[in-house]
């Protein structure tokens, strides 16, 4: 079971859980892929639009991390959450969470995890990172931890998560894609494990100074999931309004939801590979 303290930590952070929505409303949990202060502004815009188009109050808050988002669903502090594929399959296993929508990026409902380094680092292979420092996004993240780490396993450099600490000099969890990438770009660590598109969080000058060292297999895109027991009519109304973001006149609002190209209805079967990976790394039995 995920650590309840991770959710309680969010309440003491600067992005605090707001009062719950009205009985007929929705509370949305957002994970901090990027700067939480920017995300708070984005949430205000998108929840206002959702409230208007759904006809019910919609509020949102930023969780401390993926694990805290799962806890919020478990506790009923959130009705719906935006999260990656790995935390989704954990929420599905632990509390019966339901996938509603999947993000589409660059025309695909999937993406990869990558290991990024600076071009001037002298690092040419994954083996060169032995004894070097690396920042991952989140310990409960597919593209921001498990899939990039799996690249080292496939190379025979480590056997799994247990001996990763002995391979790297230091291993950090930065709290999000942007934070991990900035740590690498600014020279605080030698490498970053993050999403295929995480370099978009860097400035153009920084992007020109980093490169992809290795790339994982494709992973189902981030999902929008609901807690079990959420009113079916409210759930359907939310899905329909979210799918209307694909309409040309509404597409500008996608920038306030982590910037995908759009959304499609989620297919639970596409996450089977993630479930298998989660079992292999001890996240699921």
C-alpha positions in Angstrom: 0.0 0.0 0.0 1.3 3.4 -0.8 2.5 5.6 2.0 -0.2 7.7 3.5 2.4 10.2 4.7 3.1 11.3 1.2 -0.4 12.7 1.0 -0.3 14.3 4.4 2.9 16.0 3.3 1.1 17.7 0.6 -1.2 19.4 3.1 1.8 21.1 4.7 3.3 22.2 1.4 2.5 25.5 -0.3 0.0 23.8 -2.6 -2.6 22.8 0.0 -5.7 20.7 -0.5 -8.7 23.1 -0.8 -12.1 22.6 0.7 -14.1 19.9 -1.1 -16.5 20.8 -3.8 -20.2 20.8 -3.3 -22.0 17.4 -3.1 -22.8 17.4 -6.8 -19.4 18.8 -7.9 -16.0 17.3 -8.7 -12.5 17.6 -7.0 -9.6 17.0 -9.4 -6.0 16.0 -8.3 -3.1 17.1 -10.5 0.4 15.7 -10.2 3.4 18.2 -10.2 5.0 17.3 -13.6 6.1 20.9 -13.8 6.5 24.0 -11.6 3.6 23.7 -9.1 3.1 27.5 -9.0 2.5 27.6 -12.7 0.3 24.5 -12.4 -1.9 26.2 -9.8 -2.6 29.0 -12.3 -3.4 26.4 -15.0 -5.8 24.6 -12.7 -7.7 27.7 -12.0 -8.3 28.3 -15.7 -9.3 24.7 -16.6 -11.5 24.1 -13.5 -13.3 27.3 -14.2 -14.0 26.2 -17.8 -15.1 22.7 -16.7 -17.4 24.2 -14.1 -19.0 26.3 -16.7 -19.5 23.5 -19.2 -20.5 20.8 -16.8 -22.8 23.0 -14.8 -21.4 21.8 -11.5 -18.6 23.2 -9.2 -15.2 21.8 -10.2 -12.1 22.5 -8.1 -8.5 21.2 -8.3 -5.3 20.9 -6.3 -1.7 19.8 -6.8 -0.6 16.7 -4.9 2.9 16.2 -3.5 3.6 13.4 -6.0 1.9 10.4 -7.7 1.5 8.4 -4.5 -0.3 11.3 -2.9 -2.7 11.4 -5.9 -3.5 7.8 -5.4 -4.1 8.4 -1.6 -6.4 11.3 -2.4 -8.6 9.0 -4.6 -8.5 6.3 -1.9 -9.6 8.8 0.9 -12.2 10.4 -1.2 -10.4 13.7 -1.2 -10.3 13.6 -5.0 -12.9 12.3 -7.4 -10.6 12.3 -10.5 -6.9 12.5 -11.0 -4.4 13.1 -13.9 -1.6 10.6 -13.5 0.9 8.3 -15.3 0.3 4.7 -16.3 2.2 3.2 -13.4 0.3 5.0 -10.6 -2.9 4.2 -12.5 -2.3 0.4 -12.4 -1.4 0.8 -8.7 -4.7 2.7 -8.0 -6.6 0.1 -10.1 -5.1 -2.7 -8.1 -5.4 -1.1 -4.6 -8.8 0.6 -4.8 -10.4 -0.2 -8.1 -9.8 3.1 -9.9 -11.3 3.4 -13.3 -9.5 4.8 -16.4 -11.5 7.4 -18.2 -9.3 9.1 -20.7 -5.8 8.8 -22.2 -3.7 11.7 -23.5 -2.5 11.9 -27.1 0.9 13.4 -27.9 2.2 13.9 -31.4 -0.7 11.9 -32.7 0.1 8.9 -30.5 -1.5 7.6 -27.2 1.9 6.4 -26.1 5.4 7.8 -25.4 8.7 6.6 -24.0 11.0 7.2 -21.0 14.5 8.6 -21.7 17.8 9.2 -20.0 19.1 12.7 -20.8 22.6 14.0 -20.4 24.4 17.3 -21.3 26.2 17.2 -24.6 29.5 18.3 -22.9 29.3 15.7 -20.1 31.5 13.2 -21.9 28.9 10.5 -21.1 28.5 8.2 -24.2 26.8 5.1 -22.8 24.7 4.0 -19.9 27.7 2.3 -18.4 29.5 5.7 -18.2 26.9 6.7 -15.5 28.5 4.3 -13.0 29.3 6.3 -10.0 27.6 9.4 -11.4 24.6 11.3 -10.1 21.1 10.9 -11.6 17.8 12.6 -11.0 14.5 10.8 -11.7 11.1 12.5 -11.6 9.1 10.4 -9.1 9.5 7.0 -7.5 6.0 6.0 -8.7 6.4 7.0 -12.3 6.8 4.9 -15.4 8.6 7.3 -17.8 10.2 9.2 -14.9 11.7 6.3 -13.1 10.9 2.6 -13.8 11.2 2.6 -17.6 14.5 4.7 -17.7 15.9 2.5 -14.9 14.9 -0.6 -16.8 17.3 0.5 -19.6 20.1 -0.1 -17.1 18.7 -3.5 -16.2 18.5 -4.5 -19.9 22.2 -3.5 -20.3 23.1 -5.8 -17.4 24.4 -2.9 -15.3 22.0 -3.4 -12.5 19.5 -6.2 -11.6 16.7 -4.0 -10.4 15.8 -1.1 -8.0 17.6 -2.7 -5.0 21.1 -2.3 -6.4 20.6 1.0 -8.3 22.0 3.0 -5.4 25.2 1.1 -5.5 25.6 1.7 -9.3 24.9 5.4 -9.3 26.9 7.9 -7.2 23.7 9.4 -5.9 20.1 8.9 -7.0 17.5 11.6 -6.5 13.8 12.0 -7.0 13.3 15.6 -8.1 9.5 15.7 -7.8 8.6 16.1 -11.4 9.9 16.1 -15.0 10.8 19.7 -15.1 12.7 19.6 -11.8 14.7 16.5 -12.9 15.6 18.1 -16.2 16.6 21.4 -14.7 18.8 19.6 -12.2 20.6 17.9 -15.1 20.7 21.0 -17.4 22.2 23.1 -14.5 24.9 20.6 -13.7 23.5 19.5 -10.3 23.4 15.9 -11.6 24.9 14.1 -14.5 21.8 12.6 -16.0 18.0 12.8 -15.8 15.4 10.0 -16.2 12.2 11.5 -17.5 9.5 11.5 -20.2 10.3 11.6 -23.9 8.9 15.2 -24.0 10.5 16.4 -20.8 13.1 18.5 -22.6 10.3 20.8 -23.6 10.4 22.0 -20.0 13.8 23.5 -20.7 14.6 26.8 -22.4 15.6 26.6 -26.1 19.2 27.3 -25.1 19.2 24.5 -22.6 17.5 22.1 -25.1 20.4 22.7 -27.5 22.8 21.6 -24.7 21.3 18.2 -23.9 20.9 15.0 -25.7 19.1 11.6 -25.4 21.4 8.9 -24.1 18.9 6.1 -24.2 15.2 5.5 -24.8 12.7 2.9 -23.5 10.0 1.0 -25.2 6.7 2.8 -25.7 4.4 3.3 -22.7 0.7 4.1 -22.7 0.2 7.9 -22.2 -0.9 9.5 -19.0 -4.4 8.8 -18.0 -7.3 10.6 -16.3 -8.8 8.2 -13.8 -11.7 8.2 -11.4 -12.2 6.8 -7.9 -14.6 3.8 -7.6 -18.1 4.8 -6.8 -18.1 8.2 -8.5 -21.6 9.0 -9.8 -21.9 7.5 -13.2 -23.8 10.5 -14.7 -21.2 12.9 -13.4 -18.4 10.7 -14.7 -20.0 10.6 -18.2 -20.6 14.3 -18.2 -16.9 14.9 -17.3 -15.7 12.6 -20.1 -17.8 14.2 -22.7 -16.8 17.7 -21.7 -13.1 16.7 -21.7 -13.4 15.1 -25.1 -14.8 18.4 -26.4 -11.3 19.8 -25.8 -10.4 18.1 -29.1 -12.7 20.6 -30.9 -10.8 23.3 -32.7 -12.4 26.1 -30.7 -11.4 24.5 -27.4 -7.9 23.2 -28.2 -6.1 26.3 -26.7 -7.2 25.0 -23.3 -5.1 21.8 -23.6 -2.1 24.0 -22.7 -3.6 24.2 -19.2 -3.7 20.4 -18.9 0.0 19.5 -19.4 -0.2 20.4 -23.1 -1.3 17.1 -24.8 -2.6 17.1 -28.4 -6.0 15.9 -27.1 -7.7 13.0 -25.3 -9.2 9.7 -26.3 -11.4 7.3 -24.3 -9.2 5.0 -22.2 -8.8 1.4 -23.1 -7.8 -0.6 -19.9 -6.2 -3.4 -22.0 -3.4 -1.2 -23.3 -2.0 -1.0 -19.8 -1.3 -4.7 -19.6 2.4 -4.2 -20.4 2.6 -1.6 -17.6 1.0 -4.1 -15.2 3.6 -6.7 -16.1 6.4 -4.3 -15.6 4.9 -3.2 -12.2 4.9 -6.9 -11.2 8.4 -7.4 -12.3 9.6 -4.5 -10.2 7.5 -5.4 -7.1 4.9 -2.7 -7.4 2.1 -5.4 -7.9 1.9 -8.9 -6.8 
